[in-house]
Amino acid sequence: MPARRKYSKLFKACIKCKYLVPLDTPRCPVCGSENFTENWSGIVIVVDMEKSDIAKMLDIKVPGRYAIRLGT
């Protein structure tokens, strides 16, 4: 099974900040939003925002898993 299908069945993405949370999470721990989608693709995992050029490009301030693209 491709990795993206495995992850997409375990997580949903916050529509506001793209943070990935378990399906049973009611509120995003990063931005506080309650709006999520299960239609997302791509994943980036940020461990150290200070050293990560990707985190700077995506304006990520909190370490964790983020979706790259949200579906409509």
C-alpha positions as CSV (number, residue, x, y, z in Angstrom):
1,M,0.0,0.0,0.0
2,P,1.4,3.4,-0.9
3,A,2.5,5.5,2.1
4,R,0.1,8.4,1.2
5,R,-2.9,6.1,1.5
6,K,-1.7,4.8,4.8
7,Y,-1.3,8.3,6.2
8,S,-4.5,9.7,4.7
9,K,-6.5,7.0,6.6
10,L,-4.9,8.0,9.9
11,F,-5.0,11.8,9.7
12,K,-7.1,14.8,8.6
13,A,-5.7,18.2,7.7
14,C,-6.6,21.5,9.2
15,I,-8.0,23.7,6.4
16,K,-6.4,26.9,7.9
17,C,-2.8,25.8,8.6
18,K,-2.6,22.3,7.0
19,Y,-1.4,20.6,10.2
20,L,-2.2,16.9,10.3
21,V,-4.0,15.5,13.3
22,P,-5.6,12.2,14.1
23,L,-9.1,11.7,12.8
24,D,-10.7,12.0,16.3
25,T,-9.1,15.4,17.1
26,P,-11.9,18.1,17.4
27,R,-9.6,21.2,17.3
28,C,-6.3,22.0,15.6
29,P,-3.6,22.3,18.3
30,V,-1.7,24.8,16.1
31,C,-4.3,27.4,15.1
32,G,-7.4,26.4,17.0
33,S,-9.6,25.8,13.9
34,E,-12.3,23.2,13.9
35,N,-12.4,23.0,10.1
36,F,-10.7,19.9,8.7
37,T,-10.5,17.9,5.5
38,E,-9.7,14.2,4.9
39,N,-8.9,15.1,1.3
40,W,-5.2,16.0,1.3
41,S,-2.0,14.8,-0.3
42,G,1.7,15.0,0.3
43,I,3.3,15.3,3.7
44,V,6.1,17.3,5.2
45,I,7.4,16.6,8.7
46,V,9.2,19.5,10.3
47,V,11.4,18.8,13.3
48,D,13.5,22.0,13.6
49,M,11.9,25.2,12.2
50,E,15.1,27.2,12.7
51,K,17.2,24.9,10.4
52,S,14.5,24.0,7.9
53,D,14.3,26.0,4.7
54,I,11.0,24.2,3.9
55,A,9.5,25.3,7.1
56,K,10.5,28.9,6.3
57,M,9.1,28.7,2.8
58,L,5.8,27.3,4.2
59,D,5.8,29.7,7.2
60,I,5.6,26.8,9.6
61,K,6.2,27.8,13.2
62,V,5.3,24.6,15.1
63,P,7.0,21.2,14.6
64,G,4.9,18.4,13.3
65,R,3.3,16.8,10.2
66,Y,1.8,19.1,7.5
67,A,-0.2,18.4,4.4
68,I,1.3,19.8,1.2
69,R,-1.9,20.1,-0.8
70,L,-5.5,20.2,0.4
71,G,-8.3,18.8,-1.9
72,T,-11.5,20.6,-2.6
